[in-house]
Amino acid sequence: MGFFNSFGMLIYSHAKELFPISISGTIMTLVNFFTMAGGAIFMPLIGRVVESFPKINHAYPAEAYHLAFLICFLGMAASVVFYAFSKKE
């Protein structure tokens, strides 16, 4: 987990380099905001996906979690594709 999470810090330096230094504070604020807002919005939506499946013996079926993790995987794959086409300085 530490290996894969360490790449999350790269967005800060990349975002700062894409914009003039005079607005770097604003850019860092926006990166922080959207990082936190993404988690605050995305996690309840994933919970709704799991809850959309009927409970079996007081637990959700494995398919509910498979779909939830598939959505997370597709989101990460989309972010890699979008990042691949970002400007390089």
mmCIF file as gemmi writes it, N, C-alpha and C atoms, coordinates in Angstrom:
data_model
loop_
_atom_site.group_PDB
_atom_site.id
_atom_site.type_symbol
_atom_site.label_atom_id
_atom_site.label_alt_id
_atom_site.label_comp_id
_atom_site.label_asym_id
_atom_site.label_entity_id
_atom_site.label_seq_id
_atom_site.pdbx_PDB_ins_code
_atom_site.Cartn_x
_atom_site.Cartn_y
_atom_site.Cartn_z
_atom_site.occupancy
_atom_site.B_iso_or_equiv
_atom_site.pdbx_formal_charge
_atom_site.auth_seq_id
_atom_site.auth_asym_id
_atom_site.pdbx_PDB_model_num
ATOM 1 N N . MET Axp A 1 ? 0.831 -1.186 0 1 0 ? 1 A 1
ATOM 2 C CA . MET Axp A 1 ? 0 0 0 1 0 ? 1 A 1
ATOM 3 C C . MET Axp A 1 ? 0.877 1.253 0 1 0 ? 1 A 1
ATOM 4 N N . GLY Axp A 2 ? 1.953 1.231 0.737 1 0 ? 2 A 1
ATOM 5 C CA . GLY Axp A 2 ? 2.851 2.381 0.77 1 0 ? 2 A 1
ATOM 6 C C . GLY Axp A 2 ? 3.503 2.639 -0.574 1 0 ? 2 A 1
ATOM 7 N N . PHE Axp A 3 ? 3.795 1.585 -1.31 1 0 ? 3 A 1
ATOM 8 C CA . PHE Axp A 3 ? 4.415 1.756 -2.628 1 0 ? 3 A 1
ATOM 9 C C . PHE Axp A 3 ? 3.48 2.457 -3.591 1 0 ? 3 A 1
ATOM 10 N N . PHE Axp A 4 ? 2.234 2.016 -3.67 1 0 ? 4 A 1
ATOM 11 C CA . PHE Axp A 4 ? 1.302 2.588 -4.625 1 0 ? 4 A 1
ATOM 12 C C . PHE Axp A 4 ? 0.78 3.953 -4.195 1 0 ? 4 A 1
ATOM 13 N N . ASN Axp A 5 ? 0.674 4.199 -2.91 1 0 ? 5 A 1
ATOM 14 C CA . ASN Axp A 5 ? 0.214 5.508 -2.447 1 0 ? 5 A 1
ATOM 15 C C . ASN Axp A 5 ? 1.271 6.586 -2.61 1 0 ? 5 A 1
ATOM 16 N N . SER Axp A 6 ? 2.52 6.199 -2.686 1 0 ? 6 A 1
ATOM 17 C CA . SER Axp A 6 ? 3.575 7.207 -2.808 1 0 ? 6 A 1
ATOM 18 C C . SER Axp A 6 ? 3.48 7.98 -4.115 1 0 ? 6 A 1
ATOM 19 N N . PHE Axp A 7 ? 2.899 7.402 -5.146 1 0 ? 7 A 1
ATOM 20 C CA . PHE Axp A 7 ? 2.759 8.105 -6.408 1 0 ? 7 A 1
ATOM 21 C C . PHE Axp A 7 ? 1.725 9.227 -6.345 1 0 ? 7 A 1
ATOM 22 N N . GLY Axp A 8 ? 0.88 9.224 -5.358 1 0 ? 8 A 1
ATOM 23 C CA . GLY Axp A 8 ? -0.118 10.271 -5.196 1 0 ? 8 A 1
ATOM 24 C C . GLY Axp A 8 ? 0.494 11.644 -4.966 1 0 ? 8 A 1
ATOM 25 N N . MET Axp A 9 ? 1.694 11.677 -4.44 1 0 ? 9 A 1
ATOM 26 C CA . MET Axp A 9 ? 2.373 12.953 -4.19 1 0 ? 9 A 1
ATOM 27 C C . MET Axp A 9 ? 2.841 13.62 -5.474 1 0 ? 9 A 1
ATOM 28 N N . LEU Axp A 10 ? 2.992 12.855 -6.536 1 0 ? 10 A 1
ATOM 29 C CA . LEU Axp A 10 ? 3.476 13.42 -7.798 1 0 ? 10 A 1
ATOM 30 C C . LEU Axp A 10 ? 2.523 14.455 -8.385 1 0 ? 10 A 1
ATOM 31 N N . ILE Axp A 11 ? 1.239 14.313 -8.121 1 0 ? 11 A 1
ATOM 32 C CA . ILE Axp A 11 ? 0.271 15.259 -8.682 1 0 ? 11 A 1
ATOM 33 C C . ILE Axp A 11 ? 0.519 16.676 -8.178 1 0 ? 11 A 1
ATOM 34 N N . TYR Axp A 12 ? 1.023 16.802 -6.958 1 0 ? 12 A 1
ATOM 35 C CA . TYR Axp A 12 ? 1.274 18.138 -6.421 1 0 ? 12 A 1
ATOM 36 C C . TYR Axp A 12 ? 2.382 18.844 -7.199 1 0 ? 12 A 1
ATOM 37 N N . SER Axp A 13 ? 3.478 18.167 -7.423 1 0 ? 13 A 1
ATOM 38 C CA . SER Axp A 13 ? 4.57 18.81 -8.164 1 0 ? 13 A 1
ATOM 39 C C . SER Axp A 13 ? 4.2 19.007 -9.62 1 0 ? 13 A 1
ATOM 40 N N . HIS Axp A 14 ? 3.491 18.064 -10.201 1 0 ? 14 A 1
ATOM 41 C CA . HIS Axp A 14 ? 3.083 18.218 -11.593 1 0 ? 14 A 1
ATOM 42 C C . HIS Axp A 14 ? 2.106 19.384 -11.756 1 0 ? 14 A 1
ATOM 43 N N . ALA Axp A 15 ? 1.138 19.485 -10.883 1 0 ? 15 A 1
ATOM 44 C CA . ALA Axp A 15 ? 0.165 20.586 -10.966 1 0 ? 15 A 1
ATOM 45 C C . ALA Axp A 15 ? 0.857 21.928 -10.765 1 0 ? 15 A 1
ATOM 46 N N . LYS Axp A 16 ? 1.797 21.986 -9.842 1 0 ? 16 A 1
ATOM 47 C CA . LYS Axp A 16 ? 2.501 23.243 -9.585 1 0 ? 16 A 1
ATOM 48 C C . LYS Axp A 16 ? 3.319 23.68 -10.799 1 0 ? 16 A 1
ATOM 49 N N . GLU Axp A 17 ? 3.898 22.719 -11.507 1 0 ? 17 A 1
ATOM 50 C CA . GLU Axp A 17 ? 4.717 23.045 -12.684 1 0 ? 17 A 1
ATOM 51 C C . GLU Axp A 17 ? 3.879 23.445 -13.89 1 0 ? 17 A 1
ATOM 52 N N . LEU Axp A 18 ? 2.628 23.06 -13.93 1 0 ? 18 A 1
ATOM 53 C CA . LEU Axp A 18 ? 1.778 23.376 -15.081 1 0 ? 18 A 1
ATOM 54 C C . LEU Axp A 18 ? 1.275 24.82 -15.077 1 0 ? 18 A 1
ATOM 55 N N . PHE Axp A 19 ? 1.347 25.488 -13.935 1 0 ? 19 A 1
ATOM 56 C CA . PHE Axp A 19 ? 0.788 26.829 -13.808 1 0 ? 19 A 1
ATOM 57 C C . PHE Axp A 19 ? 1.864 27.797 -13.347 1 0 ? 19 A 1
ATOM 58 N N . PRO Axp A 20 ? 1.646 29.087 -13.562 1 0 ? 20 A 1
ATOM 59 C CA . PRO Axp A 20 ? 2.629 30.085 -13.115 1 0 ? 20 A 1
ATOM 60 C C . PRO Axp A 20 ? 2.824 30.037 -11.597 1 0 ? 20 A 1
ATOM 61 N N . ILE Axp A 21 ? 4.017 30.373 -11.15 1 0 ? 21 A 1
ATOM 62 C CA . ILE Axp A 21 ? 4.345 30.323 -9.73 1 0 ? 21 A 1
ATOM 63 C C . ILE Axp A 21 ? 3.479 31.282 -8.916 1 0 ? 21 A 1
ATOM 64 N N . SER Axp A 22 ? 2.965 32.326 -9.561 1 0 ? 22 A 1
ATOM 65 C CA . SER Axp A 22 ? 2.15 33.306 -8.838 1 0 ? 22 A 1
ATOM 66 C C . SER Axp A 22 ? 0.821 32.728 -8.337 1 0 ? 22 A 1
ATOM 67 N N . ILE Axp A 23 ? 0.35 31.644 -8.93 1 0 ? 23 A 1
ATOM 68 C CA . ILE Axp A 23 ? -0.901 31.028 -8.471 1 0 ? 23 A 1
ATOM 69 C C . ILE Axp A 23 ? -0.667 29.613 -7.939 1 0 ? 23 A 1
ATOM 70 N N . SER Axp A 24 ? 0.569 29.294 -7.564 1 0 ? 24 A 1
ATOM 71 C CA . SER Axp A 24 ? 0.864 27.935 -7.098 1 0 ? 24 A 1
ATOM 72 C C . SER Axp A 24 ? 0.105 27.595 -5.816 1 0 ? 24 A 1
ATOM 73 N N . GLY Axp A 25 ? -0.109 28.577 -4.934 1 0 ? 25 A 1
ATOM 74 C CA . GLY Axp A 25 ? -0.88 28.32 -3.718 1 0 ? 25 A 1
ATOM 75 C C . GLY Axp A 25 ? -2.318 27.942 -4.025 1 0 ? 25 A 1
ATOM 76 N N . THR Axp A 26 ? -2.89 28.63 -4.994 1 0 ? 26 A 1
ATOM 77 C CA . THR Axp A 26 ? -4.262 28.319 -5.408 1 0 ? 26 A 1
ATOM 78 C C . THR Axp A 26 ? -4.331 26.92 -6.01 1 0 ? 26 A 1
ATOM 79 N N . ILE Axp A 27 ? -3.343 26.567 -6.794 1 0 ? 27 A 1
ATOM 80 C CA . ILE Axp A 27 ? -3.322 25.243 -7.425 1 0 ? 27 A 1
ATOM 81 C C . ILE Axp A 27 ? -3.214 24.146 -6.363 1 0 ? 27 A 1
ATOM 82 N N . MET Axp A 28 ? -2.344 24.35 -5.37 1 0 ? 28 A 1
ATOM 83 C CA . MET Axp A 28 ? -2.204 23.352 -4.301 1 0 ? 28 A 1
ATOM 84 C C . MET Axp A 28 ? -3.504 23.217 -3.507 1 0 ? 28 A 1
ATOM 85 N N . THR Axp A 29 ? -4.181 24.346 -3.302 1 0 ? 29 A 1
ATOM 86 C CA . THR Axp A 29 ? -5.464 24.316 -2.604 1 0 ? 29 A 1
ATOM 87 C C . THR Axp A 29 ? -6.492 23.519 -3.406 1 0 ? 29 A 1
ATOM 88 N N . LEU Axp A 30 ? -6.532 23.733 -4.706 1 0 ? 30 A 1
ATOM 89 C CA . LEU Axp A 30 ? -7.483 23.005 -5.551 1 0 ? 30 A 1
ATOM 90 C C . LEU Axp A 30 ? -7.173 21.511 -5.583 1 0 ? 30 A 1
ATOM 91 N N . VAL Axp A 31 ? -5.902 21.145 -5.66 1 0 ? 31 A 1
ATOM 92 C CA . VAL Axp A 31 ? -5.537 19.724 -5.636 1 0 ? 31 A 1
ATOM 93 C C . VAL Axp A 31 ? -5.994 19.099 -4.328 1 0 ? 31 A 1
ATOM 94 N N . ASN Axp A 32 ? -5.734 19.769 -3.207 1 0 ? 32 A 1
ATOM 95 C CA . ASN Axp A 32 ? -6.172 19.257 -1.907 1 0 ? 32 A 1
ATOM 96 C C . ASN Axp A 32 ? -7.695 19.153 -1.827 1 0 ? 32 A 1
ATOM 97 N N . PHE Axp A 33 ? -8.373 20.193 -2.304 1 0 ? 33 A 1
ATOM 98 C CA . PHE Axp A 33 ? -9.834 20.199 -2.232 1 0 ? 33 A 1
ATOM 99 C C . PHE Axp A 33 ? -10.424 19.044 -3.024 1 0 ? 33 A 1
ATOM 100 N N . PHE Axp A 34 ? -9.975 18.876 -4.271 1 0 ? 34 A 1
ATOM 101 C CA . PHE Axp A 34 ? -10.567 17.835 -5.1 1 0 ? 34 A 1
ATOM 102 C C . PHE Axp A 34 ? -10.166 16.437 -4.643 1 0 ? 34 A 1
ATOM 103 N N . THR Axp A 35 ? -9.013 16.303 -4.003 1 0 ? 35 A 1
ATOM 104 C CA . THR Axp A 35 ? -8.641 15.02 -3.424 1 0 ? 35 A 1
ATOM 105 C C . THR Axp A 35 ? -9.61 14.646 -2.303 1 0 ? 35 A 1
ATOM 106 N N . MET Axp A 36 ? -9.875 15.595 -1.417 1 0 ? 36 A 1
ATOM 107 C CA . MET Axp A 36 ? -10.784 15.331 -0.301 1 0 ? 36 A 1
ATOM 108 C C . MET Axp A 36 ? -12.234 15.223 -0.774 1 0 ? 36 A 1
ATOM 109 N N . ALA Axp A 37 ? -12.638 16.084 -1.685 1 0 ? 37 A 1
ATOM 110 C CA . ALA Axp A 37 ? -14.016 16.045 -2.188 1 0 ? 37 A 1
ATOM 111 C C . ALA Axp A 37 ? -14.273 14.758 -2.956 1 0 ? 37 A 1
ATOM 112 N N . GLY Axp A 38 ? -13.277 14.276 -3.671 1 0 ? 38 A 1
ATOM 113 C CA . GLY Axp A 38 ? -13.436 13.016 -4.403 1 0 ? 38 A 1
ATOM 114 C C . GLY Axp A 38 ? -13.746 11.873 -3.46 1 0 ? 38 A 1
ATOM 115 N N . GLY Axp A 39 ? -12.987 11.781 -2.375 1 0 ? 39 A 1
ATOM 116 C CA . GLY Axp A 39 ? -13.255 10.732 -1.39 1 0 ? 39 A 1
ATOM 117 C C . GLY Axp A 39 ? -14.582 10.918 -0.692 1 0 ? 39 A 1
ATOM 118 N N . ALA Axp A 40 ? -14.921 12.152 -0.393 1 0 ? 40 A 1
ATOM 119 C CA . ALA Axp A 40 ? -16.173 12.431 0.312 1 0 ? 40 A 1
ATOM 120 C C . ALA Axp A 40 ? -17.396 12.119 -0.539 1 0 ? 40 A 1
ATOM 121 N N . ILE Axp A 41 ? -17.27 12.232 -1.827 1 0 ? 41 A 1
ATOM 122 C CA . ILE Axp A 41 ? -18.398 11.963 -2.726 1 0 ? 41 A 1
ATOM 123 C C . ILE Axp A 41 ? -18.376 10.524 -3.218 1 0 ? 41 A 1
ATOM 124 N N . PHE Axp A 42 ? -17.19 10.012 -3.552 1 0 ? 42 A 1
ATOM 125 C CA . PHE Axp A 42 ? -17.065 8.702 -4.18 1 0 ? 42 A 1
ATOM 126 C C . PHE Axp A 42 ? -17.385 7.559 -3.219 1 0 ? 42 A 1
ATOM 127 N N . MET Axp A 43 ? -16.929 7.633 -1.983 1 0 ? 43 A 1
ATOM 128 C CA . MET Axp A 43 ? -17.14 6.526 -1.047 1 0 ? 43 A 1
ATOM 129 C C . MET Axp A 43 ? -18.616 6.28 -0.731 1 0 ? 43 A 1
ATOM 130 N N . PRO Axp A 44 ? -19.424 7.316 -0.473 1 0 ? 44 A 1
ATOM 131 C CA . PRO Axp A 44 ? -20.861 7.045 -0.276 1 0 ? 44 A 1
ATOM 132 C C . PRO Axp A 44 ? -21.529 6.471 -1.521 1 0 ? 44 A 1
ATOM 133 N N . LEU Axp A 45 ? -21.068 6.88 -2.703 1 0 ? 45 A 1
ATOM 134 C CA . LEU Axp A 45 ? -21.64 6.316 -3.93 1 0 ? 45 A 1
ATOM 135 C C . LEU Axp A 45 ? -21.306 4.836 -4.069 1 0 ? 45 A 1
ATOM 136 N N . ILE Axp A 46 ? -20.092 4.458 -3.708 1 0 ? 46 A 1
ATOM 137 C CA . ILE Axp A 46 ? -19.721 3.041 -3.735 1 0 ? 46 A 1
ATOM 138 C C . ILE Axp A 46 ? -20.557 2.271 -2.708 1 0 ? 46 A 1
ATOM 139 N N . GLY Axp A 47 ? -20.819 2.888 -1.572 1 0 ? 47 A 1
ATOM 140 C CA . GLY Axp A 47 ? -21.688 2.262 -0.574 1 0 ? 47 A 1
ATOM 141 C C . GLY Axp A 47 ? -23.089 2.037 -1.113 1 0 ? 47 A 1
ATOM 142 N N . ARG Axp A 48 ? -23.584 2.995 -1.877 1 0 ? 48 A 1
ATOM 143 C CA . ARG Axp A 48 ? -24.918 2.831 -2.487 1 0 ? 48 A 1
ATOM 144 C C . ARG Axp A 48 ? -24.936 1.675 -3.479 1 0 ? 48 A 1
ATOM 145 N N . VAL Axp A 49 ? -23.826 1.516 -4.211 1 0 ? 49 A 1
ATOM 146 C CA . VAL Axp A 49 ? -23.737 0.402 -5.165 1 0 ? 49 A 1
ATOM 147 C C . VAL Axp A 49 ? -23.824 -0.922 -4.41 1 0 ? 49 A 1
ATOM 148 N N . VAL Axp A 50 ? -23.072 -1.048 -3.318 1 0 ? 50 A 1
ATOM 149 C CA . VAL Axp A 50 ? -23.109 -2.284 -2.53 1 0 ? 50 A 1
ATOM 150 C C . VAL Axp A 50 ? -24.5 -2.489 -1.938 1 0 ? 50 A 1
ATOM 151 N N . GLU Axp A 51 ? -25.101 -1.42 -1.432 1 0 ? 51 A 1
ATOM 152 C CA . GLU Axp A 51 ? -26.43 -1.54 -0.827 1 0 ? 51 A 1
ATOM 153 C C . GLU Axp A 51 ? -27.529 -1.828 -1.839 1 0 ? 51 A 1
ATOM 154 N N . SER Axp A 52 ? -27.271 -1.643 -3.119 1 0 ? 52 A 1
ATOM 155 C CA . SER Axp A 52 ? -28.289 -1.918 -4.132 1 0 ? 52 A 1
ATOM 156 C C . SER Axp A 52 ? -28.515 -3.424 -4.315 1 0 ? 52 A 1
ATOM 157 N N . PHE Axp A 53 ? -27.608 -4.238 -3.79 1 0 ? 53 A 1
ATOM 158 C CA . PHE Axp A 53 ? -27.771 -5.686 -3.843 1 0 ? 53 A 1
ATOM 159 C C . PHE Axp A 53 ? -28.561 -6.154 -2.614 1 0 ? 53 A 1
ATOM 160 N N . PRO Axp A 54 ? -29.372 -7.177 -2.774 1 0 ? 54 A 1
ATOM 161 C CA . PRO Axp A 54 ? -30.124 -7.683 -1.605 1 0 ? 54 A 1
ATOM 162 C C . PRO Axp A 54 ? -29.196 -8.439 -0.654 1 0 ? 54 A 1
ATOM 163 N N . LYS Axp A 55 ? -29.475 -8.295 0.635 1 0 ? 55 A 1
ATOM 164 C CA . LYS Axp A 55 ? -28.678 -9.008 1.643 1 0 ? 55 A 1
ATOM 165 C C . LYS Axp A 55 ? -29.05 -10.489 1.633 1 0 ? 55 A 1
ATOM 166 N N . ILE Axp A 56 ? -28.032 -11.302 1.851 1 0 ? 56 A 1
ATOM 167 C CA . ILE Axp A 56 ? -28.226 -12.748 1.977 1 0 ? 56 A 1
ATOM 168 C C . ILE Axp A 56 ? -27.635 -13.145 3.322 1 0 ? 56 A 1
ATOM 169 N N . ASN Axp A 57 ? -28.457 -13.628 4.212 1 0 ? 57 A 1
ATOM 170 C CA . ASN Axp A 57 ? -28.014 -13.985 5.581 1 0 ? 57 A 1
ATOM 171 C C . ASN Axp A 57 ? -27.327 -12.816 6.269 1 0 ? 57 A 1
ATOM 172 N N . HIS Axp A 58 ? -27.934 -11.662 6.219 1 0 ? 58 A 1
ATOM 173 C CA . HIS Axp A 58 ? -27.438 -10.444 6.882 1 0 ? 58 A 1
ATOM 174 C C . HIS Axp A 58 ? -26.117 -9.932 6.316 1 0 ? 58 A 1
ATOM 175 N N . ALA Axp A 59 ? -25.781 -10.307 5.103 1 0 ? 59 A 1
ATOM 176 C CA . ALA Axp A 59 ? -24.543 -9.827 4.474 1 0 ? 59 A 1
ATOM 177 C C . ALA Axp A 59 ? -24.796 -9.615 2.988 1 0 ? 59 A 1
ATOM 178 N N . TYR Axp A 60 ? -24.028 -8.743 2.401 1 0 ? 60 A 1
ATOM 179 C CA . TYR Axp A 60 ? -24.152 -8.502 0.97 1 0 ? 60 A 1
ATOM 180 C C . TYR Axp A 60 ? -23.372 -9.573 0.214 1 0 ? 60 A 1
ATOM 181 N N . PRO Axp A 61 ? -23.842 -9.943 -0.972 1 0 ? 61 A 1
ATOM 182 C CA . PRO Axp A 61 ? -23.15 -10.994 -1.725 1 0 ? 61 A 1
ATOM 183 C C . PRO Axp A 61 ? -21.803 -10.497 -2.265 1 0 ? 61 A 1
ATOM 184 N N . ALA Axp A 62 ? -20.963 -11.444 -2.609 1 0 ? 62 A 1
ATOM 185 C CA . ALA Axp A 62 ? -19.635 -11.112 -3.135 1 0 ? 62 A 1
ATOM 186 C C . ALA Axp A 62 ? -19.732 -10.291 -4.42 1 0 ? 62 A 1
ATOM 187 N N . GLU Axp A 63 ? -20.779 -10.499 -5.2 1 0 ? 63 A 1
ATOM 188 C CA . GLU Axp A 63 ? -20.938 -9.756 -6.451 1 0 ? 63 A 1
ATOM 189 C C . GLU Axp A 63 ? -21.04 -8.251 -6.208 1 0 ? 63 A 1
ATOM 190 N N . ALA Axp A 64 ? -21.623 -7.868 -5.082 1 0 ? 64 A 1
ATOM 191 C CA . ALA Axp A 64 ? -21.733 -6.441 -4.753 1 0 ? 64 A 1
ATOM 192 C C . ALA Axp A 64 ? -20.355 -5.828 -4.599 1 0 ? 64 A 1
ATOM 193 N N . TYR Axp A 65 ? -19.476 -6.543 -3.911 1 0 ? 65 A 1
ATOM 194 C CA . TYR Axp A 65 ? -18.127 -6.035 -3.707 1 0 ? 65 A 1
ATOM 195 C C . TYR Axp A 65 ? -17.3 -6.124 -4.986 1 0 ? 65 A 1
ATOM 196 N N . HIS Axp A 66 ? -17.548 -7.135 -5.787 1 0 ? 66 A 1
ATOM 197 C CA . HIS Axp A 66 ? -16.856 -7.233 -7.073 1 0 ? 66 A 1
ATOM 198 C C . HIS Axp A 66 ? -17.187 -6.019 -7.941 1 0 ? 66 A 1
ATOM 199 N N . LEU Axp A 67 ? -18.458 -5.65 -7.985 1 0 ? 67 A 1
ATOM 200 C CA . LEU Axp A 67 ? -18.856 -4.479 -8.765 1 0 ? 67 A 1
ATOM 201 C C . LEU Axp A 67 ? -18.261 -3.201 -8.191 1 0 ? 67 A 1
ATOM 202 N N . ALA Axp A 68 ? -18.266 -3.08 -6.878 1 0 ? 68 A 1
ATOM 203 C CA . ALA Axp A 68 ? -17.704 -1.88 -6.249 1 0 ? 68 A 1
ATOM 204 C C . ALA Axp A 68 ? -16.216 -1.746 -6.563 1 0 ? 68 A 1
ATOM 205 N N . PHE Axp A 69 ? -15.468 -2.84 -6.458 1 0 ? 69 A 1
ATOM 206 C CA . PHE Axp A 69 ? -14.043 -2.782 -6.762 1 0 ? 69 A 1
ATOM 207 C C . PHE Axp A 69 ? -13.799 -2.607 -8.258 1 0 ? 69 A 1
ATOM 208 N N . LEU Axp A 70 ? -14.683 -3.116 -9.093 1 0 ? 70 A 1
ATOM 209 C CA . LEU Axp A 70 ? -14.553 -2.893 -10.534 1 0 ? 70 A 1
ATOM 210 C C . LEU Axp A 70 ? -14.716 -1.414 -10.858 1 0 ? 70 A 1
ATOM 211 N N . ILE Axp A 71 ? -15.67 -0.77 -10.211 1 0 ? 71 A 1
ATOM 212 C CA . ILE Axp A 71 ? -15.856 0.671 -10.416 1 0 ? 71 A 1
ATOM 213 C C . ILE Axp A 71 ? -14.605 1.433 -9.98 1 0 ? 71 A 1
ATOM 214 N N . CYS Axp A 72 ? -14.033 1.055 -8.854 1 0 ? 72 A 1
ATOM 215 C CA . CYS Axp A 72 ? -12.793 1.7 -8.391 1 0 ? 72 A 1
ATOM 216 C C . CYS Axp A 72 ? -11.657 1.466 -9.378 1 0 ? 72 A 1
ATOM 217 N N . PHE Axp A 73 ? -11.535 0.239 -9.878 1 0 ? 73 A 1
ATOM 218 C CA . PHE Axp A 73 ? -10.483 -0.079 -10.844 1 0 ? 73 A 1
ATOM 219 C C . PHE Axp A 73 ? -10.661 0.719 -12.124 1 0 ? 73 A 1
ATOM 220 N N . LEU Axp A 74 ? -11.889 0.8 -12.614 1 0 ? 74 A 1
ATOM 221 C CA . LEU Axp A 74 ? -12.142 1.568 -13.84 1 0 ? 74 A 1
ATOM 222 C C . LEU Axp A 74 ? -11.847 3.052 -13.634 1 0 ? 74 A 1
ATOM 223 N N . GLY Axp A 75 ? -12.142 3.567 -12.461 1 0 ? 75 A 1
ATOM 224 C CA . GLY Axp A 75 ? -11.807 4.954 -12.152 1 0 ? 75 A 1
ATOM 225 C C . GLY Axp A 75 ? -10.309 5.187 -12.166 1 0 ? 75 A 1
ATOM 226 N N . MET Axp A 76 ? -9.551 4.249 -11.594 1 0 ? 76 A 1
ATOM 227 C CA . MET Axp A 76 ? -8.089 4.38 -11.602 1 0 ? 76 A 1
ATOM 228 C C . MET Axp A 76 ? -7.547 4.249 -13.016 1 0 ? 76 A 1
ATOM 229 N N . ALA Axp A 77 ? -8.097 3.328 -13.801 1 0 ? 77 A 1
ATOM 230 C CA . ALA Axp A 77 ? -7.647 3.163 -15.179 1 0 ? 77 A 1
ATOM 231 C C . ALA Axp A 77 ? -7.935 4.428 -15.996 1 0 ? 77 A 1
ATOM 232 N N . ALA Axp A 78 ? -9.102 5.023 -15.789 1 0 ? 78 A 1
ATOM 233 C CA . ALA Axp A 78 ? -9.437 6.266 -16.499 1 0 ? 78 A 1
ATOM 234 C C . ALA Axp A 78 ? -8.485 7.383 -16.095 1 0 ? 78 A 1
ATOM 235 N N . SER Axp A 79 ? -8.123 7.445 -14.813 1 0 ? 79 A 1
ATOM 236 C CA . SER Axp A 79 ? -7.207 8.501 -14.386 1 0 ? 79 A 1
ATOM 237 C C . SER Axp A 79 ? -5.826 8.316 -14.998 1 0 ? 79 A 1
ATOM 238 N N . VAL Axp A 80 ? -5.383 7.078 -15.17 1 0 ? 80 A 1
ATOM 239 C CA . VAL Axp A 80 ? -4.092 6.832 -15.822 1 0 ? 80 A 1
ATOM 240 C C . VAL Axp A 80 ? -4.142 7.278 -17.283 1 0 ? 80 A 1
ATOM 241 N N . VAL Axp A 81 ? -5.243 6.995 -17.955 1 0 ? 81 A 1
ATOM 242 C CA . VAL Axp A 81 ? -5.377 7.414 -19.355 1 0 ? 81 A 1
ATOM 243 C C . VAL Axp A 81 ? -5.389 8.939 -19.459 1 0 ? 81 A 1
ATOM 244 N N . PHE Axp A 82 ? -6.158 9.604 -18.609 1 0 ? 82 A 1
ATOM 245 C CA . PHE Axp A 82 ? -6.197 11.07 -18.638 1 0 ? 82 A 1
ATOM 246 C C . PHE Axp A 82 ? -4.837 11.666 -18.308 1 0 ? 82 A 1
ATOM 247 N N . TYR Axp A 83 ? -4.149 11.078 -17.344 1 0 ? 83 A 1
ATOM 248 C CA . TYR Axp A 83 ? -2.839 11.597 -16.946 1 0 ? 83 A 1
ATOM 249 C C . TYR Axp A 83 ? -1.806 11.388 -18.045 1 0 ? 83 A 1
ATOM 250 N N . ALA Axp A 84 ? -1.945 10.322 -18.81 1 0 ? 84 A 1
ATOM 251 C CA . ALA Axp A 84 ? -1.015 10.071 -19.904 1 0 ? 84 A 1
ATOM 252 C C . ALA Axp A 84 ? -1.085 11.156 -20.975 1 0 ? 84 A 1
ATOM 253 N N . PHE Axp A 85 ? -2.229 11.8 -21.095 1 0 ? 85 A 1
ATOM 254 C CA . PHE Axp A 85 ? -2.384 12.855 -22.1 1 0 ? 85 A 1
ATOM 255 C C . PHE Axp A 85 ? -2.22 14.259 -21.527 1 0 ? 85 A 1
ATOM 256 N N . SER Axp A 86 ? -1.766 14.373 -20.289 1 0 ? 86 A 1
ATOM 257 C CA . SER Axp A 86 ? -1.562 15.699 -19.708 1 0 ? 86 A 1
ATOM 258 C C . SER Axp A 86 ? -0.284 16.323 -20.257 1 0 ? 86 A 1
ATOM 259 N N . LYS Axp A 87 ? -0.176 17.635 -20.121 1 0 ? 87 A 1
ATOM 260 C CA . LYS Axp A 87 ? 1.007 18.336 -20.609 1 0 ? 87 A 1
ATOM 261 C C . LYS Axp A 87 ? 2.235 17.902 -19.828 1 0 ? 87 A 1
ATOM 262 N N . LYS Axp A 88 ? 3.333 17.833 -20.542 1 0 ? 88 A 1
ATOM 263 C CA . LYS Axp A 88 ? 4.594 17.517 -19.89 1 0 ? 88 A 1
ATOM 264 C C . LYS Axp A 88 ? 5.509 18.716 -20.04 1 0 ? 88 A 1
ATOM 265 N N . GLU Axp A 89 ? 6.074 19.186 -18.947 1 0 ? 89 A 1
ATOM 266 C CA . GLU Axp A 89 ? 6.933 20.372 -18.976 1 0 ? 89 A 1
ATOM 267 C C . GLU Axp A 89 ? 8.362 19.968 -18.886 1 0 ? 89 A 1
